Amino acid sequence: MTIDETQQEIIDEFTDIEDWMDRYAYIIDLGNALPAIDEKYRTPEHIIEGCQSRVWLNAELEDGKIIFTADSDAIIVKGIISLLIKVLSGHTPDEILASDLHFIQAIGLAEHLSPTRSNGLAAMVKQMRMYALAYKAKSA
């Protein structure tokens, strides 16, 4: 599935949920379903700078595609990173770098986050793109 197809799937899922309290509950459920990150990645080197809560992110290149794993100590943030992983994990560095993550606006997520969580969301996206850039440079 392409990045855009996955984004459309998420948009469709959120369209069916009108109330924002229900959307938050769904985001929390997504976070709870996120596979646990390996303990060896729960280190300061894997914490995303710019997030109010702690978010650990790891990326590994497998067969030319980046596989992301993550965790957070905040339930909403864990759900948000799980959405980003759903969209970006399993794609090439070039696909990740070229992607326009329009689903964030389309589902209204950006406007329903506090300023600190919005900054954290931007930091998560930036770090995922930095991993993609690093893997692209390494393979060049």
N, C-alpha and C positions, 0 to 999 in steps of 0.2 A: 504494500500500500504506500502511495506517495505521501509526502508531508502534507500537501494540500488536501488529499483525500481524508487523511486522519483528522486534519483540522475541521473539515466539513462534518465529519462524523461527530466530533465534539460539539460543534455548533448545533447540530440536529438534536443531540442529547439534551443540551441546555435549553433549547427552544421549548421542549416539552415540560420544563420545570419553570413555572412563572414566578413563584415566590422566592425572594432572595434568601430567606432563612432555609428553604428547602434546597436551594442551590449550594449554600454553605454546607449543609448536611451531606449533600452528594460529594462535594469536594473533600470533606472529611472522610467519607467512605472510600474514596479513591486513594487517599493517603494511607488509610488503614490497610488497603489491599496491596500497597507498594511492597515488593519483596525487600527484606532487610538487607542493608548494605553490610558487607563483610566488615567485621570489627577492625581489621587492619587499616581500613580507610576512615575510621572515626578518629582522625588525628587533626591537629591544627593545620597541617598542610592541605587538607581537603576541605576546610571550612571556607565557605564563600564569604568574602569580605563585602560589607555593605548591607548585610541582612541583620535585622534586629535580633532574630532568633538564630540559633545555630543550625546551619544547613551544611551537611557533608555531601560532596559530589565527587564521584570518580568516573573516569572515562577510560575505556580500553578499546583499542583498534582490533577488530576481528574480521578477517577476510575483507579488508578495505572499508568496513563500516564501524562506526563508533557505537559502542554499547555503554550507556550511562547507568549508573546506580547512584542512589542518593538516600538520605534520611534527614529528618529534622526533629528538633525537640518541641516544635509547635505543630499542632494538628492541622490547622488551616494551611500553613506553609508546606507541610508534608504533602498535602493534597495538591497544592499548586505545582510543586516540583514533579509530582507524579504525572500531571497533565503535560508538562514540558517534556518529560521522559517519553511519554506515550507518543508525542509528536515527533521528537527528534532522534530518539534512540533507534539504532538499526539502519541509519542512513550514512552516506559517505560525507567526508568533510566538506566537499564542494556543495552537496545538497543542503547541508546545515547552514553553511555560510551564505548561500543564495536564498534561503527561505525568508519569507515575510510572515511573521507569526501574527496574522490578522485575527485569529480566533480569540485572542485576548480581548480585543476591542469588541468583536462580534458578540461574545457572550456577556459583555458588560463587566468583565472582571476588573479591569483597570479602574473603572469609576466606582466600584464597590469595595475597594481596598483603602485602608488608611495610608497616609503618605509614607510612613515607614515601611509598610508592606509593599507598596508600589515600588519603593526604592529597592527593596529586597527582590522583587520580581525582576526588575531590570538587571540587578546584579546576577541573578541566576541565569538569565538569558545570556548576559555578557560572558559569564564563565563557561557556559556550554559552547559558545562561539569561539572562545579562546582555546578550548580543547580542540575544536575542529581546526582552527588555524594552526595550532601546534602540530597536529597529526598531518595536516596537508604539507606543512613545511618539512616535516621529517621524511615524508615519502617522496618529496621532490628531488 
